[in-house]
Amino acid sequence: MALKASQINDETKWQDLTEGLQIYEPATSKTFETGEWRTQTPVFDEEKCKQCLLCVPYCPDSCIPVVDGKRRAFDLMHCKGCGICVKACPFDAISMKPGK
């Protein structure tokens, strides 16, 4: 039987997990705070940012929020620190620092 994301917790036995830990329900990505996997953290320099928003579509985890047409600070609860945004930014407004 497939478990819902809300049914998986510290008490769940490994025998009850689905193969490959697959989740068979939609819209659960915001439920799982995967930012704890990060070994490097992106740093946003507002002074250098030109609000071109080129970094936004490159983020594989949608961790760069845009509010009222302006780029905001990273969603670090879901950012895995891949650094793709650093490569996408033509103005060097994003850098990476070690750690969480």
TIMARGU-550070 format. One record per residue: residue in one letter; x, y, z of N, C-alpha, C in turn; residue number from 1. Coordinates in Angstrom, 2 decimals. Layout:
NODE roba    n_c1    n_c2    n_c3   ca_c1   ca_c2   ca_c3    c_c1    c_c2    c_c3 margu
NODE    A       X       Y       Z       X       Y       Z       X       Y       Z   NUM
...
//
This chain:
NODE roba    n_c1    n_c2    n_c3   ca_c1   ca_c2   ca_c3    c_c1    c_c2    c_c3 margu
NODE    M    0.85   -1.18    0.00    0.00    0.00    0.00    0.89    1.25    0.00     1
NODE    A    0.57    2.22   -0.81    1.34    3.46   -0.91    0.99    4.40    0.24     2
NODE    L    2.02    4.93    0.88    1.81    5.88    1.96    1.70    7.29    1.43     3
NODE    K    0.92    8.10    2.10    0.88    9.53    1.80    2.03   10.18    2.56     4
NODE    A    2.49   11.33    2.07    3.61   12.03    2.70    3.32   12.32    4.17     5
NODE    S    2.10   12.65    4.49    1.74   12.99    5.87    1.77   11.77    6.79     6
NODE    Q    1.79   10.57    6.20    1.81    9.36    7.00    3.23    8.88    7.34     7
NODE    I    4.24    9.45    6.70    5.61    9.04    6.94    6.20    9.88    8.07     8
NODE    N    6.70    9.20    9.09    7.29    9.90   10.23    8.39    9.04   10.85     9
NODE    D    8.87    9.43   12.00    9.95    8.71   12.68    9.56    7.29   13.09    10
NODE    E    8.29    7.05   13.21    7.79    5.75   13.66    7.53    4.80   12.49    11
NODE    T    7.61    5.27   11.26    7.33    4.44   10.09    8.40    3.36    9.94    12
NODE    K    7.97    2.13    9.80    8.89    1.01    9.63    9.38    0.97    8.19    13
NODE    W   10.59    0.53    7.98   11.15    0.51    6.64   10.35   -0.39    5.72    14
NODE    Q    9.72   -1.42    6.27    8.92   -2.34    5.46    7.67   -1.66    4.88    15
NODE    D    7.24   -0.58    5.52    6.04    0.12    5.08    6.31    1.20    4.03    16
NODE    L    7.59    1.52    3.82    7.93    2.55    2.84    7.79    1.99    1.42    17
NODE    T    7.45    2.84    0.51    7.32    2.40   -0.88    8.71    2.20   -1.48    18
NODE    E    8.79    1.40   -2.51   10.06    1.13   -3.18   10.65    2.45   -3.68    19
NODE    G   11.91    2.69   -3.38   12.55    3.93   -3.80   12.02    5.15   -3.07    20
NODE    L   11.29    4.92   -1.98   10.67    5.98   -1.18    9.85    6.93   -2.06    21
NODE    Q    9.11    6.36   -2.99    8.27    7.15   -3.88    7.03    7.63   -3.13    22
NODE    I    6.61    8.83   -3.47    5.40    9.41   -2.86    4.33    9.45   -3.95    23
NODE    Y    3.20    8.81   -3.69    2.13    8.72   -4.69    1.01    9.72   -4.43    24
NODE    E    1.37   10.98   -4.33    0.36   12.03   -4.21    0.98   13.32   -4.74    25
NODE    P    0.20   14.21   -5.29    0.74   15.44   -5.87    1.03   16.52   -4.84    26
NODE    A    1.84   17.47   -5.25    2.06   18.73   -4.51    2.66   18.53   -3.12    27
NODE    T    3.70   17.70   -3.02    4.31   17.48   -1.71    5.69   18.13   -1.59    28
NODE    S    6.20   18.76   -2.64    7.56   19.28   -2.59    7.75   20.36   -1.52    29
NODE    K    6.75   21.15   -1.24    6.87   22.18   -0.20    6.79   21.58    1.20    30
NODE    T    6.26   20.37    1.30    6.14   19.70    2.60    7.49   19.28    3.14    31
NODE    F    8.39   18.85    2.26    9.68   18.33    2.67   10.74   19.43    2.62    32
NODE    E   11.24   19.82    3.77   12.27   20.86    3.84   13.62   20.21    3.60    33
NODE    T   14.07   20.28    2.37   15.28   19.59    1.94   16.53   20.45    2.06    34
NODE    G   16.42   21.66    2.57   17.56   22.55    2.72   18.64   22.02    3.65    35
NODE    E   18.28   21.09    4.51   19.27   20.54    5.44   20.33   19.70    4.72    36
NODE    W   20.11   19.35    3.46   21.09   18.59    2.69   22.25   19.48    2.24    37
NODE    R   22.04   20.77    2.28   22.98   21.74    1.71   24.33   21.72    2.42    38
NODE    T   25.42   21.75    1.64   26.76   21.90    2.21   27.33   23.28    1.88    39
NODE    Q   26.70   23.96    0.92   27.07   25.34    0.58   25.78   26.15    0.50    40
NODE    T   25.88   27.42    0.84   24.70   28.29    0.87   24.88   29.46   -0.10    41
NODE    P   23.86   29.73   -0.92   23.94   30.88   -1.81   23.76   32.18   -1.03    42
NODE    V   24.51   33.20   -1.45   24.43   34.52   -0.82   24.03   35.51   -1.91    43
NODE    F   22.98   36.27   -1.65   22.43   37.23   -2.60   22.93   38.64   -2.27    44
NODE    D   23.58   39.29   -3.23   24.08   40.66   -3.07   23.13   41.61   -3.78    45
NODE    E   22.26   42.24   -2.99   21.23   43.13   -3.55   21.82   44.31   -4.32    46
NODE    E   22.99   44.77   -3.90   23.64   45.91   -4.56   24.00   45.59   -6.02    47
NODE    K   24.46   44.38   -6.26   24.88   43.97   -7.60   23.73   43.50   -8.48    48
NODE    C   22.63   43.10   -7.87   21.49   42.53   -8.60   20.81   43.61   -9.46    49
NODE    K   20.58   43.28  -10.73   19.90   44.19  -11.67   18.45   43.77  -11.91    50
NODE    Q   17.96   42.81  -11.14   16.58   42.31  -11.25   16.26   41.80  -12.66    51
NODE    C   17.25   41.19  -13.30   17.02   40.61  -14.64   16.23   39.31  -14.54    52
NODE    L   16.25   38.68  -13.37   15.53   37.45  -13.06   16.01   36.24  -13.87    53
NODE    L   17.20   36.31  -14.44   17.73   35.19  -15.20   18.02   33.98  -14.32    54
NODE    C   18.29   34.21  -13.05   18.58   33.11  -12.13   17.34   32.27  -11.82    55
NODE    V   16.18   32.89  -11.84   14.95   32.24  -11.38   14.62   30.95  -12.13    56
NODE    P   14.58   30.95  -13.46   14.20   29.70  -14.14   15.26   28.60  -14.06    57
NODE    Y   16.49   28.95  -13.73   17.55   27.96  -13.63   17.54   27.17  -12.33    58
NODE    C   16.94   27.71  -11.30   16.92   27.02  -10.00   16.06   25.76  -10.10    59
NODE    P   16.66   24.58   -9.92   15.90   23.33  -10.05   14.89   23.11   -8.94    60
NODE    D   15.01   23.86   -7.85   14.09   23.68   -6.72   13.18   24.88   -6.48    61
NODE    S   13.15   25.81   -7.43   12.30   27.01   -7.31   12.53   27.73   -5.99    62
NODE    C   13.79   27.93   -5.64   14.15   28.55   -4.35   14.43   30.04   -4.45    63
NODE    I   14.17   30.63   -5.63   14.39   32.06   -5.79   13.02   32.70   -6.01    64
NODE    P   12.42   33.20   -4.94   11.08   33.76   -5.06   11.08   35.13   -5.76    65
NODE    V   10.01   35.40   -6.47    9.81   36.69   -7.12    8.49   37.24   -6.58    66
NODE    V    8.55   38.43   -5.99    7.37   39.07   -5.43    7.24   40.44   -6.08    67
NODE    D    6.10   40.70   -6.66    5.83   41.97   -7.36    6.91   42.27   -8.40    68
NODE    G    7.34   41.24   -9.12    8.31   41.42  -10.19    9.75   41.60   -9.75    69
NODE    K   10.01   41.46   -8.44   11.37   41.61   -7.93   11.83   40.33   -7.25    70
NODE    R   13.10   40.03   -7.49   13.72   38.86   -6.90   13.94   39.11   -5.42    71
NODE    R   13.67   38.10   -4.60   13.83   38.20   -3.14   14.90   37.23   -2.65    72
NODE    A   15.09   37.18   -1.35   16.08   36.27   -0.73   15.73   34.81   -1.02    73
NODE    F   16.72   33.95   -0.93   16.53   32.53   -1.21   15.60   31.85   -0.22    74
NODE    D   14.90   30.85   -0.69   14.12   29.96    0.16   15.10   28.88    0.62    75
NODE    L   15.76   29.10    1.73   16.80   28.19    2.20   16.24   26.92    2.81    76
NODE    M   14.95   26.86    3.05   14.34   25.63    3.56   14.31   24.55    2.49    77
NODE    H   14.43   24.96    1.21   14.37   23.99    0.11   15.62   24.01   -0.77    78
NODE    C   16.46   25.03   -0.65   17.67   25.14   -1.46   18.67   24.05   -1.07    79
NODE    K   19.20   23.36   -2.08   20.17   22.29   -1.83   21.60   22.75   -2.07    80
NODE    G   21.80   24.02   -2.42   23.14   24.57   -2.57   23.89   24.08   -3.79    81
NODE    C   23.18   23.85   -4.89   23.83   23.31   -6.10   24.71   24.34   -6.80    82
NODE    G   24.40   25.63   -6.64   25.22   26.68   -7.25   24.89   27.02   -8.69    83
NODE    I   23.85   26.44   -9.24   23.46   26.74  -10.61   23.12   28.22  -10.76    84
NODE    C   22.52   28.80   -9.74   22.15   30.22   -9.78   23.39   31.11   -9.93    85
NODE    V   24.49   30.70   -9.33   25.74   31.47   -9.42   26.18   31.56  -10.88    86
NODE    K   26.13   30.43  -11.57   26.53   30.38  -12.98   25.56   31.16  -13.86    87
NODE    A   24.28   31.19  -13.49   23.26   31.86  -14.30   23.29   33.38  -14.17    88
NODE    C   23.80   33.90  -13.07   23.77   35.35  -12.82   24.90   36.06  -13.58    89
NODE    P   24.55   36.93  -14.54   25.58   37.63  -15.32   26.20   38.82  -14.58    90
NODE    F   25.69   39.15  -13.41   26.17   40.33  -12.67   26.91   39.97  -11.38    91
NODE    D   27.22   38.70  -11.18   27.92   38.24   -9.98   27.22   38.65   -8.69    92
NODE    A   25.90   38.65   -8.73   25.13   39.05   -7.55   24.86   37.88   -6.62    93
NODE    I   25.30   36.67   -7.02   25.11   35.49   -6.20   26.46   34.81   -6.04    94
NODE    S   26.78   34.47   -4.81   28.01   33.71   -4.52   27.65   32.59   -3.58    95
NODE    M   28.58   31.68   -3.37   28.34   30.56   -2.46   29.28   30.66   -1.27    96
NODE    K   28.76   30.34   -0.08   29.61   30.27    1.11   29.50   28.86    1.67    97
NODE    P   30.58   28.37    2.26   30.54   27.02    2.83   29.57   26.95    4.00    98
NODE    G   28.95   25.80    4.16   28.07   25.56    5.29   26.64   25.93    5.02    99
NODE    K   25.83   25.78    6.07   24.39   26.04    5.96   24.15   27.44    6.34   100
//
